[in-house]
Amino acid sequence: MNEFIVNIDETNAAALLIEESNNRPVVVDFWADWCEPCKVLMPMLEKIANEYQGAFLLAKVNADEQQAITQQFGVQSLPTVMVIQNGQPVDGFAGAQSEVQVREMLSKYLPKPWDALLQVANEAMEREDFSAALPPLRQAWDESGKQYDVTVALVHVLIECKRLDEAETILSEIRMADQDAAYEQLVAQLKIKREAAKSPEVEALEAQMSADPDNLDLRCQLAVQYTSTGHFKEAMDLLIDVLAIDKEHADGATRKALLDTIASLGKGDPLASQYQRKLYSMLY
């Protein structure tokens, strides 16, 4: 036994089954020596309890030895598992269950593995430090299987970080059934940011580059403007194009501009990794 797997008897039942359930979920496993399915279920529950390291208490009740407790909970067959929260049974099952089924039931009452990442991201967002919120939020998004509420938070942060193309890509992948008020709000925010990004400087440089497409200096100037308005992919494409023609353009300043843009995206950013590989393959 350890601090999150306990045996229950009449001396500790009230404290561990009822009082402790006000602090964390208590998963009660009613079992007996003669019960064959119990011998499969109990190790499974112990494994999950050890994984969660105390996020819930696994309380084991020998139904033969603790008949009064068993009767009090209305147990009629073995194995029986109950989830107790705030002193009341809230869920459970009787009979053999697969590990997938057990985990699915428990997941409704237990912290998610990515909750800690969301906490870090939320704290950064409260400080309006959106660039710091992006890496943990992106990781939480991946680990959660692109859960909708995490997707909404990620897109919001991407918009604040002027990562408009990526925000738009993720929004386009949201199922129509999930397109609620939060989705509509993000679409509106993205539209506003895009319109704000169409600065006169950008439009003037785009026009000049259309008239003089071979001017490498113009490409670099436009790349700088794209970076300042959050069009990082377009900026890095321009800089890569320049370096493909002249690796030492502007005495190495163009290469430095590309490296600075990659660095500004943050470690582990997929767009940064993509262009880092492009630069490396070009130079070496």
Secondary structure, DSSP 4 states (H G I P E B T S, - for coil): -BTTEEE--TTTHIIIIIIGGGTS-EEEEEE-TT-HHHHHHHHHHHHHHHHHTTSSEEEEEETTT-HHHHHHTT--SSSEEEEEETTEEEEEEES---HHHHHHHHHTTS--TTHHHHHHHHHHHHTT-HHHHHHHHHHHHHHTTS-HHHHHHHHHHHHHTT-HHHHHHHHHTS-GGG--HHHHHHHHHHHHHHHHH--HHHHHHHHHHHH-TT-HHHHHHHHHHHHHTT-HHHHHHHHHHHHHH-TTGGGGHHHHHHHHHHHHH-TT-HHHHHHHHHHHHHH-
